[in-house]
Amino acid sequence: MDRNGIPLTVYLTAANVNDSTVFEDLLESIEPVKRPGPGRPRVRPCKLHADKAYDCRRCRAYLRRRGILSRIARKGIESSTKLGRHRWVVERTISWLNRCRRLTIRYERNADLHLAFLDLACALIAFNFLRKGFC
């Protein structure tokens, strides 16, 4: 998700899968973002804010290899309150997704259908953001 709370990519996993195991796949699935005007599209974000669930050597090494500045709270050392000024954007977007009742209570047994509804909800969030002229 970007700085404004627009979902850039969605990755659906089972409930018992640790977040750090799909970390690299999630970042690789972000499409290049083209800024207005001439020039090459950006391939990766400059900075990543994450909570303590992503505090592992593998995640930090991946970000270092990709040249992404990591702001990950360390387990047992840092307080997660410093991420509060960035975390509210994530919480707001999750509340936007929870407006879709079909996503809050999962009625579909098929993961493909649930992912389709999740993609549709993310597209609606992006459309509403662009329609209101916040960009």
Secondary structure, DSSP 8 states (H G I E B T S, - for coil): --TTS---------TTS-GGGGHHHHHHT---B--SSSS--B-S-SEEEE-GGG-SHHHHHHHHHHT-EEEE--TTTS-GGGGHHHHHHHHHHHHHHHTSHHHHTT--SSHHHHHHHHHHHHHHHHHHHHHTT--
